[in-house]
Amino acid sequence: MTRHDSTERHPTPGVANSLWRWPEARHPLRVALNYAVIVIARHSPSLTVKNWLFVHLLGMEIGDSVSWALESTPDVFFPEKISVGDGAIIGYDATILCHEFLRDEYRTGEVRIGEGALVGAGAIVLPGVEVGAGAQVAANSLVVEDVPEDTTVAGVPAEPV
């Protein structure tokens, strides 16, 4: 099964590409609030504050003792589609995306980071992906498919090492 099997397709017919239709995908005030919360969280050194903001203002599912490093960024449009298991680490400047705007459609999909998983610095996780419990994503990797439990992946696209 590919990540595309785990994403929902939203056609956007017309002349312009789908990004021009983003206000139809998500209310602009919701995106503005999400963005403001994410900016505050990205710069906050407090893991407690970050997790509280993400759970209570963005609707994310965050387990106990989850660590979001400085500059790490959850999806600005659909952060509520992110769940992170107990003890997981999201590294410096890592990005978790739950949407992708394409020419004639946009796609949305849940992202699940398993218990004790590690998403390395600068890594990008695309919509519809699950990073299994205990898995490790190397720094600057692009995760385009599910990562099995206790597996280490690296590269662009990320592959087991």
C-alpha positions in Angstrom: 0.0 0.0 0.0 1.3 3.4 -0.9 0.8 6.7 1.0 -1.5 7.8 -1.8 -3.9 5.0 -0.7 -4.0 6.7 2.7 -4.8 10.2 1.3 -8.0 11.8 0.4 -8.1 13.5 -3.0 -9.9 16.9 -3.4 -10.3 17.9 -7.1 -9.9 21.6 -7.9 -11.1 22.1 -11.5 -10.3 25.3 -13.2 -7.5 27.3 -14.8 -5.3 27.9 -11.8 -3.5 25.2 -9.8 -5.0 23.9 -6.5 -3.0 26.3 -4.3 -5.1 29.2 -5.6 -8.1 27.4 -4.0 -6.7 27.0 -0.5 -9.3 29.1 1.1 -11.9 26.5 0.0 -9.8 23.8 1.7 -9.5 25.6 5.0 -10.9 28.8 6.4 -8.3 31.6 6.3 -8.9 32.5 9.9 -8.2 28.9 11.0 -5.0 28.9 8.9 -3.9 32.2 10.5 -4.5 30.9 14.0 -2.7 27.7 13.2 0.2 29.6 11.8 0.5 31.9 14.8 0.4 29.0 17.2 3.0 27.1 15.2 5.3 30.2 15.1 5.1 30.5 18.9 5.7 26.8 19.3 8.7 26.6 16.9 10.5 29.2 19.0 9.5 28.1 22.4 12.2 26.0 24.3 9.5 24.5 26.5 8.4 21.1 25.4 5.4 21.3 27.8 4.2 24.6 26.2 4.6 23.2 22.7 2.7 20.0 23.5 -0.1 22.0 25.2 -0.4 24.4 22.3 -0.5 21.5 19.8 -3.1 19.5 21.7 -5.4 22.3 22.9 -5.2 24.8 20.1 -4.4 22.7 17.0 -6.2 19.4 17.9 -3.2 17.2 17.5 -2.9 13.9 19.4 0.4 14.1 21.4 1.5 11.3 23.7 3.4 11.6 27.0 7.0 12.9 26.9 6.9 13.8 23.2 9.8 16.2 22.2 9.5 18.8 19.5 12.8 20.4 18.8 13.2 24.1 18.0 12.0 25.0 14.5 10.1 21.8 14.0 6.9 22.4 12.1 3.6 20.6 12.0 1.2 21.0 9.1 -0.4 24.5 9.1 -3.6 23.6 7.2 -4.5 20.3 8.9 -2.5 19.8 12.1 -5.4 17.8 13.7 -4.4 15.0 11.3 -1.1 14.4 13.2 -0.7 11.9 16.0 2.6 11.4 17.8 3.1 8.5 20.2 4.6 8.5 23.7 8.3 9.4 23.9 8.7 10.2 20.2 11.2 12.9 19.1 10.6 15.4 16.2 14.0 16.8 15.4 15.2 20.4 14.7 13.6 21.9 11.6 11.6 18.7 10.8 8.3 19.2 9.0 5.2 17.0 9.2 2.9 17.6 6.3 -0.8 16.4 6.1 -1.6 18.2 2.8 -0.1 18.7 -0.6 -1.3 21.1 -3.3 -1.0 19.8 -6.8 -2.1 21.1 -10.2 -5.7 19.8 -10.4 -6.2 18.6 -6.8 -5.0 18.8 -3.3 -4.6 15.8 -1.1 -4.9 15.3 2.7 -3.8 12.5 4.9 -3.1 11.6 8.4 0.4 11.2 9.7 1.2 8.9 12.6 4.5 8.9 14.4 4.8 5.8 16.6 5.8 5.5 20.2 9.5 6.1 20.7 10.1 7.0 17.0 12.6 9.6 15.9 12.2 12.0 13.0 15.6 13.6 12.5 16.6 17.2 11.9 15.4 18.7 8.7 13.4 15.6 7.7 10.1 15.9 5.9 7.2 13.5 6.4 4.5 13.6 3.7 0.8 13.1 4.1 -0.6 9.6 4.6 2.6 8.2 6.1 3.0 6.2 9.3 6.4 6.1 11.1 6.3 3.0 13.2 7.1 2.6 16.9 10.8 2.8 17.5 11.6 3.7 13.9 14.3 6.3 13.1 14.2 8.8 10.2 17.7 10.2 9.4 18.3 13.9 9.2 17.3 15.6 5.9 15.3 12.6 4.7 12.1 12.7 2.7 9.6 10.1 4.0 7.3 9.2 1.1 6.1 5.8 2.4 5.4 4.1 5.7 8.4 3.2 7.9 8.0 -0.1 9.7 8.6 -0.4 13.4 12.2 -0.5 14.6 13.5 0.4 11.1 16.0 3.1 10.2 15.5 5.0 7.0 17.6 7.7 5.3 17.7 9.6 2.0 15.6 11.2 -0.6 13.3 9.3 -0.8 14.0 7.6 2.5 14.9 4.0 2.3 15.9 1.4 4.9 19.5 1.4 5.8 
